[in-house]
């Protein structure tokens, strides 16, 4: 059979179609393997209650122990009036010093919340390693008993002190624990390698989700006294730089990290794509809780005062000013000007409410 000859025009037509088809297939393949975008979700409102330090038999000082039960009760009542509140986080130091008796009273109050609540442990939520801190008339829980007691509130049957929970599709909560449970002298923290590796896997494996990270100890050092070697360095985890490096690696998936422990008014700072927040205590001046609203694009907040009588707030403020250790080193002595600087740091009124991109 005679072979049919292809004209020059037909050759270019056929090869052009082949090139176009190849380009189309290549583009389709690129789209198929492109990294998926974030999962969209609507506005989610949540609250943070920090440093309740509940004590049924205490006296008021810088930590307002005598009114601590009422502070929790009034905060719960206020949050139950918040519209569309989807969850609440207890950001550690729920108890004065790990007392069973205080834990039972606290849980009774928290169980009145209409929204589900999640718990992370602080350095005061288990038996003090130093026996001198054990008070007569109280029994004390281990960290394992604390986790078991609050099982179902973040913690699960694995008994691990850290967890990840989906709030809505596209939004997850991660609770972490840096507490040093057996050190009798140190109330600081270290995020252990086990949790660091787990956190890396969680964020890498859920990169389409937005994560809210909560840990009691701080990710950042909020004052000069907290620098390494300073008198308040233990408010921050020892390995803070390594933790921040890990979070910045996953900044798109983990743009919000919240801590407590420092007993100051809300503050926030963005570091390499991660927005770090410090939440105020309901138990010491300025006695505030926090309500956040978060979307894929923004996070906003307000920090109302705990609705107790103004006499309680005035006492708490005076107790703070009289607590020399809690004052910054350069303002340790009482004077009108020094007191003003102390209050400026602890109240941080410009951040009572605000909003920023995530």
Secondary structure as GFF3:
##gff-version 3
##sequence-region A 1 358
A	DSSP	alpha_helix	8	33	.	.	.	ID=ss1
A	DSSP	beta_strand	44	49	.	.	.	ID=ss2
A	DSSP	three_ten_helix	65	67	.	.	.	ID=ss3
A	DSSP	alpha_helix	68	80	.	.	.	ID=ss4
A	DSSP	beta_strand	85	91	.	.	.	ID=ss5
A	DSSP	alpha_helix	100	110	.	.	.	ID=ss6
A	DSSP	beta_strand	116	120	.	.	.	ID=ss7
A	DSSP	three_ten_helix	131	133	.	.	.	ID=ss8
A	DSSP	alpha_helix	143	149	.	.	.	ID=ss9
A	DSSP	beta_strand	163	168	.	.	.	ID=ss10
A	DSSP	beta_strand	171	176	.	.	.	ID=ss11
A	DSSP	alpha_helix	193	205	.	.	.	ID=ss12
A	DSSP	beta_strand	210	215	.	.	.	ID=ss13
A	DSSP	three_ten_helix	224	226	.	.	.	ID=ss14
A	DSSP	three_ten_helix	233	235	.	.	.	ID=ss15
A	DSSP	alpha_helix	240	249	.	.	.	ID=ss16
A	DSSP	beta_strand	256	259	.	.	.	ID=ss17
A	DSSP	beta_strand	267	271	.	.	.	ID=ss18
A	DSSP	beta_strand	274	278	.	.	.	ID=ss19
A	DSSP	beta_strand	290	294	.	.	.	ID=ss20
A	DSSP	beta_strand	298	302	.	.	.	ID=ss21
A	DSSP	alpha_helix	310	322	.	.	.	ID=ss22
A	DSSP	three_ten_helix	324	326	.	.	.	ID=ss23
A	DSSP	three_ten_helix	329	331	.	.	.	ID=ss24
A	DSSP	alpha_helix	336	347	.	.	.	ID=ss25
A	DSSP	three_ten_helix	349	351	.	.	.	ID=ss26
A	DSSP	beta_strand	353	357	.	.	.	ID=ss27
###
